Amino acid sequence: MTQGPAPRPLSDEALSRLLGEQQFGTLATVKRGGHPHLTTMLYSWDPEARTVRFSTTADRSKVTHIRRNPRAALHVQGGDVWSFAVAEGEAEVSEITTVPGDATGRELLAMIPKAMRPEDEDAFLEQLVAERRVVVRLQVDRLYGTALDIDG
């Protein structure tokens, strides 16, 4: 069996770019028993603050896990099956949005790209309150990932 090329580590800049290009990733939190809990999430990456933000509801398992153990990671697939990025760090959960337009609601609204923002922002903010939405903020202290350069 012949050995092909080895994966190459991606630079911090390339990893940040990959996080910015994707919208979905797999969030890993830690269950009470120590096993990972994995869930596919839509996310927003802020490279300057090195923060990944997720919108979820207050009653989700991942919220319970993060409140008990803030260690979390996000795995993002690259443009091919051979590349990926992982963002690790500690996560925190915001307060539940309780009043349309409160700080949490505005943060959730800001996570949506401007071109995709709802026409009726007031109705959207009311919906966030009804759903008991929170922001999960993953403060990234480590990025890693690889790519494999192969032809064909």
N, C-alpha and C positions, 0 to 999 in steps of 0.2 A: 504494500500500500504506500503510495507516495504522500508526502506531507505537503500541504498547501501553505499559503501565506498565513501568518499569525495575525490575530486581531491587533489593531493599533489603538492605544488609548487616545481619546479625544481631548483636546485642550479645553480649558475652562470656557474660553470664548466659543468654541464649537458646541460645547454642551449647552451653554446658555442659548445659543442660536437655535439648537434643536428643540429646547423647551419652548422657545418663543414661536416656533413654526407649527408645533402640534397643538391640539386642543384637548385631546383625551389622553389619559394615562391611568395606570393602576396604582391606587393609593393603598399602602400597607400600613396598618395599625397593629397594635399588640393586644390580643385577647387576654382576659384574666389569667388563663392557664399558660400564657407565654407563646401560644401559637400565633402565626400571622393571620390577620383578617384582611382580605384583598377585595377591593371594589373598583370598578371602572368609574372614573370621574371626569367631568368637564372641569377644566381649570384655567386659571389666569396667572401668567408668570410676570413678575415685576423684577427685571434683571438688576436694576439699580439697588433696590431694597433686598434683593435675593430672597424674595418671598413668593411662595405659591399660594394662591387663594382658591378656595372651593366654596360653593354654595351648597348647603344641605339643610335638612330639617332637624330640629332639636332632639327628636326622638330616635334618631338613627344610631345603630351600634357603634359606628366609627366615632361619634361624638362622645359616647360613654367611654370608649377605649382611650381616646385622647385625654379626656379629663382625668382618667386614672393613671395613664402612662403617656406622656407627651411625645415619646419617640415615634417617628413616622418616616416613611419614604414614599416617593413617587417614582414609578418606572414608566418611561416614555419610549415607545418604539420609534426608531428613526425611519428614514425613507425607504429602507429595505430591511429584510429580515436579519441582516448582519449588524445593524447598528442600533444603539440604544443609549439612553441617558438615565441616570438615577440621581434624584435630589433627596438628600437625607437631612434630617434636622429634628427640631422640636416644634410641635404644633400647639396652637392654642385655639380655643373656641370663643367667638364673640358672644356678647349678650344676644338674646333673641330679639328680633325686631318686633316691637310692640306698638309703635305709633308710626303710621305712614310718613316716611321722610326722616325718620330718626337716623342716628349715625350708622347703625348697622344697615338699614335700608339703603342709605346713600352709598355705602361701601359696596353693597351687592349690586346696585345699579351701575356703579363705576367699573365693575368687573366686565360688563358687557361692552364689546367694541362699539364705538359711536355709530357706525353704519348699521348696527343691528339693534340699537336701542328701541324700546317700544314707543309707539306714537303717543300713547296715553300713559305717561310716566306715573301719574297719580293713581290710576287703576292698577298699574304694575306694583307700586309700593304697597297698596292695600292688599294685593294678592300675597305679597311676601309676608305680611303680618298674619293673614289668615292661615298660611302654611307653616307659621312659626319657624321662619328661616333664620339661619345663623351663618357666619363666615368662619371657615376653618382656615387659619393662617399657618403655613409651614415655613418657618424661618430656616432657610437652607444654610447649613454649615459645611456640607460636603457635596460636591458634584463628581460623578465618575461615569464612565461609559466607554464604549469602544465602537470601532467600525472595522469591517473586513473588506479590504480592497481585492476584489476578484473580477476577472473578466468573464462575461457570459452569464 
